[in-house]
Amino acid sequence: MPLLVVYNPVCGDRSAKALFDDHVLPLLSQHNLSPDKVVATESSGHVGNVVADFLTSHPDKPISVILGSGDGTLHELINVLNNIPSSKPLPRIHLALVPCGTANALYSSLFLTSPEDDPVQYKLKSVHAFVSGNHRSVPLNLAVNVISPPHVAPPAKPAPKQVSISAVVASTSLHASILHDSEALRETDPTIERFKTAAFQNITRWYYATVKLFPRKGPEVVEVYDPATDTFVPHESSTEDEPIVDLIGPFAYFLSTVNVDRLEPAFRITPKAKELLHEEGTAALDLVMIRPMRDPSYVMDSEESRKAFAEKVGAVLGAAYQDGAHVNLRYTEDGSVTTEGDGPTVVEYVRCGGWEWEPDDIDERAHLVCADGDILTIPTGGKATCTAATPMNDQTGFALYA
């Protein structure tokens, strides 16, 4: 199988070149593997063009790519290839991922770390899976995010839709604001800590929108996690006859994942998501929502209410660092947060086939959508949709050596 090695030298802490020169390339040499090409990316989107050219040089063949990057560079690769005009699907691309980014959500979800791990050897686990010869790879599902403009009356022509495909996360609300603001902090703080700084700046915001949740194939209803049984059960508003769930805001948090159960090694935001990796041919989104109006102590939207509720959002995010314990949090009658009793859950943890987000026109921050770190803006009167998708067959799409 043709082998391409490509890495982003400026992602994360900018250590990718040294890691590849000192460890990745020597490891390939030890196993008598010689890459057909080794490339360091030079600009945004370059990785997609490099892989596209490599595919052209090896037509109609599946290829292996050793990719040194974070989730953002993988996102660039997928989207550049998706935008290439083609009369037939591209052959399957098998990825050996070397985590060089800041959070490395996909890698840390598939390769759990432990205190005993050697830091360098941990980063080589996917490459080791590739050189081992068994070439077992895990197919990646994708989330197709579409930003739609408002409808216009003929003969006017609507603006084109914007499509962004993610392999990790699609979000609005707090997470999208965090990613939007953290970019300005990247130069001064390239670490994960900048996300916590941005979270503190935005945690009192609420986001007004209406939402539709769509069922996935198989169950044919929207499902919600039940902490009492530790299983997903049919959502109370979703039936076989009327499966779509309608929700109203405000929202404090709204985030869905595909392929991953965490966004950082310890931040396990959708703790049951890896169950889906064992359901071949099934595409689903695991979605976490926090809606202030579910709080029994909610009276009205005010600055005081938002500050008080921010403490509860902070407790939820903190519990996500405790092996995903946030999905078990409940409200007491007075609105306190507890792990006991049978009160309403603080987090609505949903499994669905897709969602639609239509923001309030005057809520500027509700118009932000994050797709694997890429920030999109919904135009006034428009909406965003996110739909889970699975590869057409075992000869197309992306798969990760694991």
FIVEX-786622 format. One record per residue: x, y, z of N, C-alpha, C in turn; residue number from 1. Coordinates in pm, whole numbers. Layout:
<atoms>
X;Y;Z;X;Y;Z;X;Y;Z;NUM
...
</atoms>
This chain:
<atoms>
85;-119;0;0;0;0;89;125;0;1
64;221;-90;145;343;-92;142;414;42;2
258;470;83;271;531;215;318;676;204;3
237;766;261;269;908;268;289;947;413;4
394;1023;442;417;1079;575;403;1231;564;5
315;1288;647;293;1433;642;267;1482;784;6
326;1597;818;305;1651;952;297;1803;947;7
228;1857;1048;213;2002;1062;317;2051;1162;8
420;2124;1118;529;2162;1208;494;2271;1308;9
379;2338;1291;346;2450;1379;226;2421;1468;10
169;2303;1464;54;2275;1550;103;2246;1692;11
13;2263;1788;47;2235;1927;166;2315;1974;12
265;2245;2032;384;2313;2083;498;2316;1981;13
467;2291;1854;562;2299;1743;674;2194;1753;14
644;2079;1810;746;1975;1827;737;1864;1723;15
647;1878;1625;622;1768;1531;746;1730;1451;16
822;1828;1403;940;1796;1320;1040;1712;1398;17
1069;1751;1521;1164;1674;1602;1110;1534;1630;18
982;1523;1658;923;1392;1686;934;1300;1565;19
910;1353;1446;918;1271;1325;1062;1236;1290;20
1153;1335;1301;1294;1310;1267;1358;1211;1363;21
1323;1223;1491;1392;1144;1593;1325;1010;1623;22
1195;997;1592;1124;877;1637;1039;810;1528;23
955;888;1458;864;826;1362;939;766;1244;24
1021;845;1178;1093;795;1060;1191;682;1097;25
1267;691;1208;1351;577;1247;1270;450;1275;26
1150;465;1332;1065;348;1359;1024;280;1228;27
990;359;1128;956;301;997;1078;229;939;28
1194;291;951;1317;229;899;1346;97;967;29
1320;89;1097;1344;-36;1171;1257;-150;1118;30
1144;-116;1061;1053;-218;1007;1062;-226;855;31
1172;-173;801;1197;-180;656;1085;-118;574;32
1031;-9;626;926;63;556;982;197;510;33
971;223;382;1022;348;326;906;429;269;34
878;546;325;767;628;273;790;667;128;35
683;672;52;693;723;-85;719;872;-86;36
676;941;23;695;1085;29;684;1130;174;37
767;1229;212;761;1290;345;745;1441;325;38
639;1498;386;608;1639;363;576;1708;495;39
631;1827;515;590;1917;623;496;2021;564;40
379;2036;622;282;2131;566;332;2274;582;41
289;2360;492;340;2497;488;233;2603;511;42
106;2564;506;-1;2662;522;-131;2589;553;43
-232;2666;591;-363;2609;618;-418;2543;492;44
-467;2421;504;-522;2349;390;-420;2274;307;45
-290;2299;332;-186;2235;252;-191;2082;264;46
-226;2033;384;-229;1889;406;-326;1821;309;47
-440;1884;283;-538;1825;191;-485;1819;49;48
-416;1923;7;-359;1924;-128;-250;1820;-142;49
-170;1800;-36;-63;1700;-40;-123;1560;-58;50
-226;1530;20;-289;1398;11;-362;1382;-122;51
-426;1488;-170;-495;1481;-299;-397;1451;-412;52
-281;1517;-411;-179;1491;-512;-128;1348;-503;53
-114;1299;-380;-65;1162;-360;-166;1060;-414;54
-294;1087;-392;-399;1000;-446;-396;999;-599;55
-371;1116;-658;-363;1124;-804;-246;1041;-856;56
-138;1039;-780;-19;962;-821;-39;812;-804;57
-139;774;-724;-167;631;-700;-316;609;-718;58
-365;621;-842;-510;618;-866;-575;485;-829;59
-697;499;-773;-783;383;-744;-721;287;-644;60
-628;332;-564;-568;247;-462;-593;306;-324;61
-625;221;-225;-625;273;-88;-482;309;-49;62
-468;411;33;-335;456;72;-324;461;225;63
-202;460;274;-176;481;417;-108;616;433;64
-153;691;534;-96;822;563;-59;826;710;65
68;852;739;109;881;876;99;1030;894;66
6;1072;980;-29;1213;993;9;1266;1129;67
101;1361;1133;137;1428;1257;62;1558;1269;68
-37;1560;1356;-124;1677;1361;-209;1675;1486;69
-290;1780;1500;-398;1780;1597;-529;1755;1525;70
-639;1771;1596;-770;1748;1534;-798;1849;1424;71
-742;1971;1437;-768;2074;1337;-708;2043;1202;72
-586;1987;1199;-524;1953;1071;-596;1836;1005;73
-641;1739;1085;-722;1630;1029;-851;1686;970;74
-910;1783;1038;-1031;1849;987;-1003;1914;851;75
-889;1982;839;-852;2043;710;-840;1937;601;76
-775;1826;634;-756;1719;536;-890;1668;485;77
-980;1636;575;-1110;1581;537;-1187;1680;450;78
-1184;1808;486;-1265;1906;413;-1207;1942;278;79
-1076;1948;265;-1016;1973;133;-1050;1859;39;80
-1037;1735;85;-1067;1620;-1;-1215;1616;-36;81
-1302;1655;58;-1445;1655;31;-1482;1753;-78;82
-1404;1860;-92;-1437;1965;-190;-1374;1941;-327;83
-1301;1831;-343;-1242;1799;-473;-1349;1740;-566;84
-1373;1801;-681;-1471;1744;-774;-1428;1604;-818;85
-1519;1509;-812;-1485;1372;-851;-1612;1300;-895;86
-1596;1214;-996;-1711;1139;-1046;-1735;1012;-966;87
-1641;978;-876;-1656;859;-793;-1594;883;-657;88
-1633;805;-558;-1578;825;-424;-1426;802;-421;89
-1358;876;-337;-1214;854;-320;-1190;720;-251;90
-1080;652;-281;-1050;526;-212;-1024;551;-64;91
-1034;446;15;-1016;459;160;-876;509;194;92
-871;600;288;-744;652;339;-725;599;481;93
-620;518;499;-588;461;630;-489;553;699;94
-522;599;818;-441;696;890;-372;634;1010;95
-242;657;1021;-170;634;1146;-148;773;1205;96
-216;801;1314;-217;936;1369;-109;953;1475;97
-33;1060;1463;67;1096;1563;20;1227;1627;98
-17;1226;1756;-79;1344;1817;22;1456;1840;99
6;1565;1768;98;1679;1779;23;1808;1812;100
-108;1801;1829;-187;1920;1854;-198;1954;2001;101
-294;2038;2034;-311;2084;2172;-391;1983;2254;102
-509;1944;2206;-596;1856;2284;-596;1712;2233;103
-585;1692;2101;-576;1558;2041;-692;1467;2086;104
-814;1516;2065;-932;1445;2113;-947;1307;2052;105
-930;1296;1920;-949;1167;1855;-846;1066;1904;106
-721;1107;1910;-616;1015;1953;-636;972;2099;107
-664;1068;2187;-677;1035;2329;-802;952;2358;108
-901;956;2267;-1019;871;2283;-990;726;2245;109
-909;708;2141;-880;573;2093;-763;509;2165;110
-673;592;2219;-556;541;2290;-553;604;2429;111
-606;533;2525;-612;587;2661;-471;593;2719;112
-443;700;2793;-312;718;2853;-314;679;3000;113
-198;647;3053;-183;615;3194;-55;678;3244;114
-42;698;3375;79;761;3430;207;684;3397;115
194;553;3368;312;472;3340;361;488;3197;116
282;550;3112;319;561;2970;440;651;2951;117
536;605;2869;641;694;2823;578;792;2725;118
600;925;2744;530;1024;2661;553;1006;2511;119
675;973;2470;704;956;2328;640;828;2276;120
657;718;2350;602;591;2304;449;595;2297;121
387;671;2387;242;686;2381;200;749;2248;122
275;848;2202;242;915;2076;263;828;1954;123
333;715;1970;364;628;1857;273;506;1849;124
169;500;1933;86;379;1938;16;350;1805;125
-34;452;1737;-102;430;1609;-1;387;1503;126
120;445;1506;224;404;1411;266;261;1438;127
276;223;1565;309;84;1599;201;-11;1546;128
74;31;1554;-33;-53;1500;-16;-70;1350;129
30;35;1283;53;27;1138;170;-66;1105;130
284;-50;1172;403;-128;1137;392;-272;1184;131
294;-302;1273;282;-438;1324;246;-538;1215;132
185;-487;1108;153;-576;996;11;-627;996;133
-60;-621;1110;-197;-673;1109;-293;-572;1044;134
-251;-445;1038;-324;-340;965;-472;-335;999;135
-503;-352;1129;-640;-333;1175;-668;-184;1183;136
-773;-140;1120;-806;2;1125;-953;20;1160;137
-981;128;1233;-1117;158;1278;-1179;261;1184;138
-1290;229;1116;-1353;327;1027;-1402;448;1107;139
-1384;566;1051;-1429;688;1116;-1565;731;1060;140
-1658;759;1151;-1780;825;1110;-1753;976;1104;141
-1839;1048;1038;-1821;1191;1023;-1951;1264;1059;142
-1938;1391;1093;-2054;1477;1115;-2054;1584;1007;143
-2162;1589;930;-2173;1685;820;-2249;1807;870;144
-2178;1919;879;-2236;2043;931;-2268;2137;815;145
-2392;2182;810;-2436;2269;700;-2492;2398;758;146
-2437;2511;713;-2488;2642;751;-2575;2692;636;147
-2704;2708;664;-2799;2747;559;-2839;2892;574;148
-2843;2967;463;-2888;3106;467;-3040;3110;481;149
-3097;3227;509;-3244;3237;516;-3306;3216;379;150
-3432;3172;379;-3504;3157;253;-3532;3295;193;151
-3525;3303;62;-3559;3428;-7;-3665;3399;-112;152
-3746;3498;-140;-3853;3482;-238;-3797;3496;-379;153
-3843;3412;-473;-3801;3426;-613;-3840;3565;-663;154
-3765;3622;-757;-3656;3559;-832;-3518;3571;-765;155
-3513;3624;-644;-3385;3637;-575;-3324;3499;-552;156
-3192;3492;-558;-3122;3367;-537;-3061;3364;-397;157
-3080;3254;-323;-3023;3248;-189;-2870;3236;-194;158
-2806;3279;-88;-2662;3260;-77;-2632;3111;-68;159
-2514;3067;-112;-2484;2924;-105;-2471;2875;38;160
-2501;2748;57;-2482;2685;188;-2333;2664;213;161
-2295;2664;338;-2157;2637;377;-2153;2501;444;162
-2061;2415;399;-2051;2279;453;-1915;2262;518;163
-1916;2207;639;-1792;2176;710;-1809;2040;774;164
-1716;1949;748;-1726;1813;798;-1632;1795;917;165
-1685;1738;1025;-1603;1718;1144;-1591;1569;1176;166
-1478;1534;1237;-1454;1395;1278;-1449;1383;1430;167
-1474;1495;1499;-1465;1495;1645;-1585;1563;1708;168
-1604;1693;1680;-1702;1770;1756;-1773;1872;1669;169
-1900;1895;1700;-1977;2007;1645;-2054;2066;1762;170
-2046;2198;1777;-2105;2258;1895;-2153;2399;1867;171
-2234;2449;1961;-2272;2589;1966;-2249;2634;2110;172
-2310;2743;2151;-2313;2785;2291;-2173;2801;2351;173
-2156;2754;2475;-2032;2781;2548;-1909;2728;2477;174
-1915;2603;2427;-1797;2545;2363;-1756;2625;2240;175
-1853;2665;2158;-1820;2744;2039;-1759;2879;2079;176
-1812;2941;2185;-1755;3067;2232;-1612;3047;2283;177
-1590;2936;2353;-1455;2906;2403;-1357;2894;2287;178
-1394;2817;2186;-1303;2799;2073;-1283;2929;1997;179
-1389;3008;1985;-1380;3137;1917;-1281;3228;1989;180
-1290;3236;2122;-1206;3329;2198;-1066;3274;2225;181
-1053;3142;2230;-922;3083;2262;-822;3104;2150;182
-871;3126;2029;-780;3146;1917;-695;3272;1938;183
-756;3373;2000;-681;3496;2028;-575;3475;2135;184
-589;3367;2213;-494;3338;2322;-383;3243;2279;185
-394;3188;2156;-301;3082;2114;-154;3127;2118;186
-126;3249;2073;13;3295;2067;76;3303;2205;187
0;3349;2303;55;3365;2438;44;3237;2520;188
-49;3148;2484;-66;3024;2560;-107;2911;2464;189
-12;2832;2414;-44;2724;2320;-97;2598;2389;190
-110;2600;2522;-150;2481;2596;-303;2472;2610;191
-347;2362;2671;-489;2342;2698;-545;2448;2792;192
-458;2510;2872;-503;2608;2971;-577;2725;2907;193
-546;2756;2781;-613;2871;2718;-763;2846;2703;194
-801;2718;2690;-944;2687;2680;-1014;2717;2812;195
-945;2690;2923;-1004;2719;3055;-1016;2869;3076;196
-918;2946;3027;-925;3091;3035;-1046;3143;2958;197
-1065;3090;2836;-1178;3133;2753;-1311;3088;2814;198
-1311;2972;2879;-1433;2926;2945;-1474;3021;3056;199
-1378;3066;3135;-1407;3160;3244;-1466;3290;3189;200
-1420;3332;3072;-1468;3457;3011;-1612;3444;2962;201
-1659;3323;2938;-1789;3304;2871;-1893;3227;2953;202
-1858;3182;3072;-1942;3084;3140;-2077;3140;3186;203
-2091;3272;3194;-2221;3328;3235;-2315;3353;3118;204
-2270;3326;2996;-2356;3351;2879;-2465;3243;2867;205
-2583;3285;2821;-2688;3193;2777;-2712;3219;2628;206
-2763;3117;2558;-2773;3123;2412;-2916;3086;2372;207
-2980;3179;2302;-3120;3158;2265;-3131;3101;2124;208
-3200;2987;2114;-3219;2919;1986;-3331;2819;2001;209
-3386;2775;1887;-3476;2660;1886;-3402;2543;1821;210
-3431;2423;1868;-3355;2304;1827;-3450;2192;1788;211
-3411;2119;1685;-3476;1993;1650;-3374;1881;1661;212
-3414;1769;1719;-3329;1651;1728;-3391;1541;1642;213
-3308;1477;1560;-3357;1375;1466;-3307;1237;1508;214
-3388;1133;1486;-3347;999;1528;-3239;941;1437;215
-3168;842;1487;-3072;769;1405;-3136;641;1354;216
-3075;585;1251;-3126;458;1198;-3104;348;1301;217
-3198;256;1305;-3189;149;1403;-3297;168;1506;218
-3271;249;1609;-3377;275;1708;-3495;352;1649;219
-3467;440;1550;-3569;523;1483;-3638;620;1578;220
-3582;638;1698;-3628;742;1790;-3504;809;1848;221
-3524;931;1897;-3417;999;1971;-3407;933;2108;222
-3284;910;2153;-3262;844;2282;-3196;939;2381;223
-3222;916;2510;-3163;999;2614;-3106;906;2722;224
-2994;948;2779;-2928;864;2879;-3004;870;3011;225
-3025;751;3071;-3092;737;3200;-2990;691;3302;226
-2946;779;3394;-2845;738;3492;-2890;622;3581;227
-3020;610;3605;-3069;505;3695;-3043;365;3639;228
-3051;352;3505;-3030;222;3442;-2898;214;3367;229
-2826;328;3358;-2699;336;3286;-2717;293;3140;230
-2830;331;3080;-2857;298;2940;-2926;416;2872;231
-2927;411;2739;-3005;508;2662;-3146;453;2643;232
-3244;538;2666;-3385;499;2654;-3452;598;2560;233
-3569;564;2503;-3638;657;2415;-3669;789;2486;234
-3644;900;2418;-3676;1032;2471;-3827;1041;2488;235
-3871;1105;2595;-4014;1111;2624;-4094;1181;2515;236
-4028;1263;2435;-4097;1336;2328;-4076;1274;2190;237
-4016;1155;2185;-3987;1091;2057;-4056;956;2048;238
-4140;940;1947;-4208;813;1924;-4184;768;1779;239
-4218;646;1748;-4199;598;1611;-4282;680;1512;240
-4400;724;1555;-4486;804;1467;-4439;948;1458;241
-4389;1003;1567;-4340;1141;1570;-4204;1143;1640;242
-4099;1105;1566;-3968;1087;1630;-3889;1214;1655;243
-3922;1325;1587;-3843;1447;1599;-3875;1518;1730;244
-3771;1559;1802;-3786;1629;1929;-3760;1778;1908;245
-3853;1862;1953;-3838;2008;1945;-3804;2062;2083;246
-3702;2149;2088;-3659;2209;2214;-3647;2360;2198;247
-3666;2432;2309;-3646;2576;2308;-3537;2612;2406;248
-3472;2726;2381;-3367;2774;2469;-3424;2852;2585;249
-3336;2913;2664;-3194;2928;2635;-3113;2802;2666;250
-2995;2794;2604;-2900;2687;2629;-2774;2748;2690;251
-2713;2676;2783;-2582;2717;2833;-2473;2635;2766;252
-2508;2513;2727;-2409;2422;2666;-2481;2336;2564;253
-2415;2316;2448;-2474;2234;2342;-2358;2181;2258;254
-2328;2054;2271;-2210;1996;2206;-2234;1850;2169;255
-2200;1815;2045;-2213;1676;2001;-2078;1624;1955;256
-2057;1495;1971;-1932;1432;1927;-1961;1315;1835;257
-1859;1282;1757;-1861;1162;1675;-1722;1101;1687;258
-1714;971;1703;-1589;894;1717;-1521;906;1854;259
-1551;1010;1930;-1475;1034;2053;-1567;1041;2175;260
-1508;1011;2292;-1581;1029;2417;-1522;1142;2501;261
-1412;1202;2452;-1346;1309;2527;-1287;1412;2431;262
-1269;1534;2481;-1209;1641;2401;-1065;1669;2443;263
-1028;1622;2560;-892;1624;2612;-872;1488;2678;264
-748;1449;2709;-728;1318;2771;-813;1292;2894;265
-841;1396;2976;-919;1376;3098;-1061;1431;3091;266
-1096;1503;2983;-1226;1570;2974;-1322;1480;2896;267
-1391;1391;2969;-1474;1287;2907;-1618;1338;2897;268
-1646;1415;2795;-1771;1488;2786;-1888;1401;2740;269
-1865;1303;2652;-1971;1210;2608;-1925;1068;2641;270
-1935;1028;2768;-1864;909;2817;-1908;776;2758;271
-2024;772;2694;-2072;645;2636;-2048;637;2485;272
-1984;738;2428;-1977;747;2281;-1897;635;2217;273
-1797;582;2286;-1714;478;2224;-1790;347;2202;274
-1906;334;2265;-1991;218;2236;-2023;209;2086;275
-2034;327;2024;-2076;332;1884;-1967;283;1789;276
-1841;283;1832;-1733;237;1746;-1745;89;1714;277
-1819;17;1798;-1836;-127;1778;-1963;-159;1698;278
-2037;-55;1659;-2159;-74;1579;-2130;-33;1436;279
-2068;-121;1359;-2030;-88;1222;-2153;-55;1137;280
-2138;45;1054;-2247;84;967;-2350;172;1034;281
-2328;204;1162;-2422;289;1235;-2358;424;1264;282
-2424;530;1225;-2374;664;1252;-2467;732;1352;283
-2409;793;1454;-2489;864;1554;-2406;975;1615;284
-2475;1072;1671;-2412;1178;1747;-2447;1159;1894;285
-2349;1174;1981;-2375;1184;2124;-2375;1332;2158;286
-2484;1381;2213;-2507;1524;2232;-2529;1555;2380;287
-2456;1654;2430;-2470;1698;2568;-2527;1840;2568;288
-2636;1858;2643;-2701;1990;2652;-2721;2028;2797;289
-2710;2159;2825;-2749;2214;2955;-2843;2330;2928;290
-2966;2317;2980;-3067;2422;2961;-3106;2479;3097;291
-3082;2608;3120;-3108;2668;3251;-3252;2653;3300;292
-3348;2650;3209;-3488;2645;3251;-3528;2509;3311;293
-3439;2409;3302;-3466;2281;3369;-3437;2289;3519;294
-3363;2390;3558;-3327;2409;3698;-3453;2446;3778;295
-3489;2368;3881;-3611;2398;3959;-3610;2537;4023;296
-3489;2595;4041;-3483;2728;4104;-3490;2841;4001;297
-3505;2807;3873;-3512;2910;3768;-3639;2993;3783;298
-3623;3125;3778;-3737;3217;3783;-3743;3301;3657;299
-3630;3364;3621;-3624;3450;3504;-3479;3466;3463;300
-3460;3512;3339;-3326;3539;3289;-3282;3676;3339;301
-3178;3677;3421;-3124;3801;3474;-2974;3782;3493;302
-2905;3892;3515;-2761;3883;3537;-2731;3800;3661;303
-2813;3816;3766;-2793;3739;3888;-2818;3590;3863;304
-2923;3559;3785;-2954;3419;3754;-2840;3354;3677;305
-2783;3428;3582;-2675;3372;3500;-2550;3348;3584;306
-2520;3439;3675;-2403;3419;3761;-2423;3298;3851;307
-2542;3283;3907;-2569;3169;3994;-2565;3039;3915;308
-2620;3040;3794;-2623;2918;3714;-2484;2882;3663;309
-2398;2982;3646;-2262;2956;3600;-2188;2864;3696;310
-2218;2873;3824;-2155;2784;3921;-2196;2639;3894;311
-2320;2619;3852;-2366;2484;3822;-2306;2432;3692;312
-2291;2520;3594;-2224;2480;3470;-2079;2443;3501;313
-2015;2521;3587;-1878;2489;3627;-1869;2354;3696;314
-1969;2321;3777;-1970;2191;3844;-1985;2078;3742;315
-2067;2101;3640;-2084;2000;3535;-1953;1978;3461;316
-1888;2087;3418;-1764;2073;3343;-1655;2011;3431;317
-1653;2045;3558;-1558;1984;3649;-1581;1835;3663;318
-1708;1794;3668;-1740;1651;3680;-1704;1574;3554;319
-1702;1643;3438;-1662;1577;3314;-1517;1531;3322;320
-1437;1599;3404;-1298;1558;3425;-1287;1440;3523;321
-1400;1404;3585;-1401;1289;3678;-1462;1167;3608;322
-1399;1130;3497;-1441;1012;3419;-1586;1025;3370;323
-1625;1146;3333;-1759;1166;3277;-1871;1159;3378;324
-1843;1195;3504;-1945;1184;3609;-2057;1287;3595;325
-2041;1386;3508;-2142;1492;3494;-2276;1439;3447;326
-2277;1328;3374;-2405;1277;3320;-2491;1216;3430;327
-2436;1201;3549;-2512;1146;3662;-2563;1254;3757;328
-2532;1381;3730;-2574;1488;3820;-2724;1516;3805;329
-2787;1543;3920;-2931;1572;3923;-2958;1698;4006;330
-3076;1755;3985;-3121;1867;4068;-3201;1815;4188;331
-3185;1884;4301;-3278;1866;4412;-3396;1960;4391;332
-3493;1956;4482;-3612;2040;4468;-3579;2189;4472;333
-3472;2225;4545;-3437;2367;4555;-3335;2410;4450;334
-3300;2320;4355;-3209;2354;4248;-3063;2325;4277;335
-3034;2268;4393;-2896;2226;4421;-2860;2109;4332;336
-2730;2091;4310;-2681;1983;4224;-2628;1870;4311;337
-2672;1747;4281;-2634;1632;4362;-2615;1509;4273;338
-2557;1406;4329;-2549;1276;4260;-2654;1179;4312;339
-2735;1225;4407;-2834;1138;4470;-2975;1168;4418;340
-3069;1082;4457;-3210;1107;4430;-3252;1078;4288;341
-3373;1123;4256;-3430;1097;4124;-3482;1225;4058;342
-3423;1338;4095;-3462;1464;4035;-3421;1473;3890;343
-3460;1579;3820;-3423;1593;3679;-3272;1603;3663;344
-3221;1546;3555;-3077;1551;3530;-3036;1693;3491;345
-2919;1735;3538;-2867;1866;3502;-2829;1868;3354;346
-2769;1757;3311;-2727;1740;3172;-2828;1654;3098;347
-2868;1698;2980;-2945;1612;2891;-2844;1547;2794;348
-2825;1418;2810;-2727;1345;2729;-2805;1260;2629;349
-2798;1302;2502;-2885;1248;2398;-2803;1173;2294;350
-2860;1068;2238;-2803;1000;2122;-2901;1014;2006;351
-2853;1069;1896;-2943;1100;1785;-2870;1088;1652;352
-2945;1105;1543;-2885;1100;1411;-2843;1236;1360;353
-2896;1341;1422;-2861;1476;1380;-2939;1580;1458;354
-2900;1705;1438;-2971;1815;1503;-2977;1938;1412;355
-3073;2024;1445;-3088;2152;1375;-3091;2262;1480;356
-3014;2368;1456;-3002;2480;1550;-3040;2608;1477;357
-3146;2675;1523;-3190;2801;1462;-3180;2911;1567;358
-3077;2995;1559;-3054;3093;1665;-3149;3212;1658;359
-3170;3273;1774;-3244;3398;1780;-3165;3504;1703;360
-3234;3581;1622;-3166;3678;1534;-3079;3777;1611;361
-3121;3817;1731;-3048;3923;1802;-2945;3870;1900;362
-2934;3736;1913;-2833;3677;2002;-2709;3644;1920;363
-2615;3737;1916;-2499;3724;1827;-2418;3598;1854;364
-2393;3568;1980;-2310;3452;2013;-2379;3319;1982;365
-2511;3319;1976;-2584;3197;1942;-2567;3161;1795;366
-2507;3250;1717;-2485;3226;1574;-2352;3157;1546;367
-2272;3130;1650;-2143;3063;1630;-2159;2912;1636;368
-2094;2844;1543;-2089;2698;1540;-1943;2656;1531;369
-1905;2559;1611;-1768;2507;1607;-1769;2368;1545;370
-1687;2348;1442;-1669;2216;1380;-1521;2181;1387;371
-1485;2099;1483;-1344;2061;1503;-1252;2182;1514;372
-1298;2285;1584;-1217;2404;1604;-1238;2512;1499;373
-1297;2476;1387;-1328;2572;1281;-1456;2646;1320;374
-1450;2779;1331;-1565;2858;1374;-1644;2908;1253;375
-1771;2869;1250;-1862;2909;1143;-1965;3006;1202;376
-2021;3093;1117;-2120;3189;1164;-2249;3173;1084;377
-2359;3152;1156;-2490;3139;1093;-2539;3279;1056;378
-2577;3301;931;-2627;3435;894;-2762;3462;960;379
-2796;3589;972;-2925;3626;1030;-3038;3561;951;380
-3128;3493;1023;-3238;3423;958;-3203;3284;912;381
-3079;3243;929;-3035;3112;884;-3037;3009;996;382
-2979;2892;970;-2975;2785;1069;-2858;2693;1039;383
-2826;2609;1135;-2721;2509;1119;-2781;2370;1140;384
-2735;2274;1059;-2772;2135;1080;-2645;2051;1091;385
-2653;1947;1169;-2542;1853;1187;-2598;1713;1173;386
-2541;1632;1083;-2591;1499;1054;-2478;1398;1059;387
-2498;1290;1131;-2398;1184;1139;-2397;1103;1011;388
-2277;1068;964;-2263;992;839;-2159;884;857;389
-2180;772;792;-2088;659;799;-2031;634;659;390
-1910;574;646;-1856;548;513;-1952;466;426;391
-1949;492;294;-2038;422;202;-2014;271;206;392
-1886;232;215;-1849;90;223;-1707;82;277;393
-1651;-40;283;-1518;-56;343;-1404;-20;248;394
-1439;34;131;-1336;77;35;-1326;229;26;395
-1408;300;103;-1408;446;97;-1396;504;237;396
-1384;636;243;-1380;703;371;-1244;698;438;397
-1245;719;569;-1123;725;648;-1126;617;755;398
-1010;564;786;-996;466;894;-866;491;967;399
-864;461;1096;-748;491;1180;-686;361;1231;400
-554;346;1211;-484;232;1267;-488;240;1419;401
-540;136;1482;-557;138;1629;-543;-3;1685;402
</atoms>
